[in-house]
């Protein structure tokens, strides 16, 4: 079982995430590559929230393929191309993550391989079978 940590000795998280998640010995790990906001038929929405939802749907497909679920995510790393994209990303993330939420990092980057992409999200999941 994963153990989500929010130590009282440090400031509470700024948003919906845990400061740390402990993975038990012997757990299976799944490392999900950065996913971009593109549909299976190559459509790329203009809206960052819609792109983030596609990224998270791709992560969920990887989880399901590995016999895992959203609650097995221990860390999300997200990258957006502008501070203005943070609320859209966070809205999609907050709808997606299980309780308690995983550890999370959000970074602002200069861009991705194609200029229409505004967000990329990668994940680490663990499951103690």
C-alpha positions, -999 to 999 in steps of 0.1 A, spaced: 0 0 0 13 35 -9 18 59 20 11 96 12 31 121 33 23 157 41 46 164 70 34 189 96 69 203 98 67 219 64 42 242 46 11 224 33 10 218 -4 1 248 -27 -24 227 -46 -38 191 -47 -7 170 -43 12 151 -16 47 162 -6 59 126 -9 46 91 -15 63 61 0 64 29 -22 65 -4 -3 93 -29 -10 85 -53 -37 60 -31 -55 58 -31 -93 68 2 -109 54 17 -141 72 46 -157 50 65 -182 68 86 -208 57 122 -213 23 123 -230 12 151 -253 -23 165 -259 -30 147 -291 -59 124 -298 -55 89 -315 -67 105 -348 -40 133 -345 -63 161 -334 -46 187 -311 -71 209 -292 -62 246 -289 -73 247 -252 -46 236 -227 -72 220 -204 -84 198 -233 -48 190 -241 -41 181 -205 -72 158 -204 -58 139 -235 -24 136 -218 -40 122 -187 -63 98 -207 -31 85 -224 -15 80 -189 -47 61 -178 -45 39 -209 -9 30 -199 -20 23 -163 -48 0 -174 -25 -18 -198 -3 -26 -168 -32 -36 -146 -30 -4 -126 -54 25 -118 -52 62 -110 -47 55 -73 -14 38 -82 2 70 -94 29 81 -70 42 111 -90 31 134 -119 56 156 -137 40 183 -159 54 208 -182 35 238 -196 47 265 -220 33 295 -202 21 305 -167 -13 313 -182 -17 275 -189 -13 265 -152 -51 269 -143 -62 247 -172 -36 221 -165 -45 221 -128 -82 218 -134 -77 187 -156 -52 172 -131 -75 178 -101 -103 160 -119 -80 131 -128 -60 123 -96 -72 100 -69 -74 107 -32 -50 110 -16 -32 128 -45 2 118 -58 34 139 -55 35 164 -83 58 189 -100 48 215 -125 74 234 -146 72 261 -172 92 253 -203 100 271 -235 83 246 -258 79 212 -272 86 194 -305 57 211 -322 45 247 -313 8 237 -310 16 215 -279 11 234 -246 14 207 -220 32 174 -215 27 151 -185 47 120 -174 38 96 -145 54 71 -121 30 45 -107 36 17 -82 14 -13 -72 20 -37 -44 5 -70 -57 
